[in-house]
Every structure is written in structure tokens, then in C-alpha cells.
Amino acid sequence: MPELKRLHAGHASAVLAFELANRAYFAGTVSDRGDDYFARFTDRYEDLLAEQEAGICAFHVLVAEDGAVLGRFNLVDIEDHGAVLGYRVAQHATGRGVATAAVRELCRVAAVQYGLHRLRAATADQNVASQRVLAKAGFVPVGPAGPAHLGGKSGTWFQRDLLPRPDGVRQPVDRP
């Protein structure tokens, strides 16, 4: 059973293997990280861990029983009890509910461990699979997302409230 874990230094080689193995697949739906990302991977990875330590981001990996990374699930720009969710799932793990389960778990973690009240996520118009994952995980569309947020593509912002909204409507935190 895959497990969602907070990113740490020991995940570096598995994360790099995941990114390299899925680079072409990801480029079909999300922005390619570019050659510089891979050339400077160690420095960038250390920067991510520093951002996490500072509390402005929380990075997670979905790890298979054999230690391979199946996905990355990130909370970035943490402020004012909210964050932006971003995620990537390995091509061979798609279509099995892995992404939906991990996003739901991250919503629970975001509320319980990080004290967040809402998450936002942007997805490109052509990324129907990501839109379905977000909808199944309780996110609702809240407006257009411009090319600046989606690597030159247009799309939609989705949001999930993790606590009751002022109008009394509650989007529940999923419990295992």
C-alpha cells in the first residue's frame, strides 16, 4: 500500500528517478521542468527542504512499498491558513485512484497537522484527469487560472474548504 510521506533528504534519489522516468509524460499535461532543473537537481532539492523547514511549503511524496516514488504532492505558498496544492503522479500509477486517495489524505494532513483551512489548485483546461481528481477529492471550480500559473496554458482554479465556510456549508475533512 503506497504511503504519503513528508519529503526529507533521504528521498532525493527516488525523487530524481521519478522525475526523470516521467519527464516526457508530465510534459504532455504540465510544464516541463527543463534541463536546468535536472542539471541543478541537488541544489534545488536542498532549496525545497529549506523552504519546508521555514514553513512556507510542505512537500510530500507517495512512496510504494519498494521505496519508489509514485507521486509528489506539494503545498506551496502557505499563508493565511491556506496553500496551493500541486501534484504529479507517475504514468504507471494513473487510473487506479492513487492520485485521488493521496490528495484526500493530503487534505486531511493539511487541516490536522498544518492547521490549514483551504487549499487551491490550478489545472490546465486540457488536463481532464487532474480536474476529475480534484472534483473527487472535494474541490470545486472557483475561477479562471491564467497562463502565468499554468506554464503558458489557461485553465481553472479549484478550491476545497477544509473547515466550515462563513455561510455554514461544510466540506468535510476526509478521515481514513
Secondary structure, DSSP 8 states (H G I E B T S, - for coil): --EEEE--GGGHHHHHHHHHHHHHHHHTTS----HHHHHTHHHHHHHHHHHHHHTS-EEEEEE-TTS-EEEEEEEEEEETTEEEEEEEE-GGGTTTTHHHHHHHHHHHHHHHTT---EEEEEEETT-HHHHHHHHHTT-EEEEEE-TTTTTT--EEEEEEESS--TTS--------
